Amino acid sequence: MTSQITEMINKSGFYSLSFDASNKGHKKMFPFVVNYFTVRGNERSVIEVIELVNETADHIVASLREVLQMNNIDIQNMTSIGADNTNVNYGRIHSVFSLLKSDIPHLKKGIREIDQIKFHQIEECVVFLKLEIDHDKLFDELNILQSTFKEVNSYREPLSDQIRKYIGDDAHNFSGDIINDQNNESQNEQDLFHKPTIEIHEKENQIRSDQLWAYLLTKSTTLCSEMTKVLANVYSIPCSNAFAEGVFSHMKHAWTPSRNSMSTETIATELKIRLNSKIKCEDFYSFAQSQPELIKSAKSKQKYSYVKKRVLANANREDLL
């Protein structure tokens, strides 16, 4: 599963990395989350959950580098980092951001209808992002995608229904995640409990802009490589750190008092399965039933024969800095 995520990230070309910290007993746990653009819109995945004793900028950066290296992800393709707004993460002097910025100059801290976008706005975006783009090709691709937008809008079937069929179940699930993220960050609890049913229904059925662009790129008869590069960079930057923070809610349910003897590696693996897997429970159950060796291993009290890959949180990491 993780190798497939890595392949999609590398194919996208750009990604952001978000992280957060929370105590579980005497342990300080750090989930690392990636955000990236795919042919079906934005994806968010947990690539690692580690225990980190020293919460200093140096140790966080060293762990971050090791996690990326362990998963064969190029750090130079990182567009932004997302974390709590603390001096350790975003301070001007010797913070996670400043340490990474020295190696990744383009690193950043965490619109209109498509047919109304002007080319100079795209050019300004390219300049801001410091991307190497063929501007002539980009101009042609923008015109192609705007024509595609007008064409699909002229169909009898509503555009939202077309995109929903293309995206499939992910359209509803991902939109729901984003809506929950926005609700969790709202400061007005009264708004959450008194929103009209129609408004909630409209939000649940809305299509996100990243899904719209992904659909247009697929419907286009031309390979819009330059526009894809711009979109992959822009959409790799998340609007909040809510997904990384949400990992701890899942960790609370996975690491219950009755399971407090489980290793951090086991919990990390379970969290990655929970948050990265798209297979339905009944489908996984059917798959597991057809794998006698898997069932035998699950019931066995013997030690596993494979060697675990783990992030050496307490080791000397000066060579990684």
Protein Blocks (a to p, Z undefined) as FASTA:
>chain_A
ZZmmmmmmmmnopacdddddddehjaccdddddddddfebccdddfbdcddfblcfklmm
mmmmmmmmmnopafklpfbdcddddfklmmmbhpfklmmmmmmmmbccddddfklpcfkl
mmmmmmmnopacdfklmmmmmmmmmmmmmmmmmpmbdfklmmmmmnmmmlmmmmmmmmmm
mmmmpcblklmmmgcfklmmmmmmpccfklmmmmmmmmpmbdcfklmmmmmmmmmpcfbf
klmmmmmmmmmmmmgfklmmpcfklmmmmmmmmmmpccdfklmmmmmmmmmklmmmmmpm
bdcfbdcddddfkbcfklmZZ
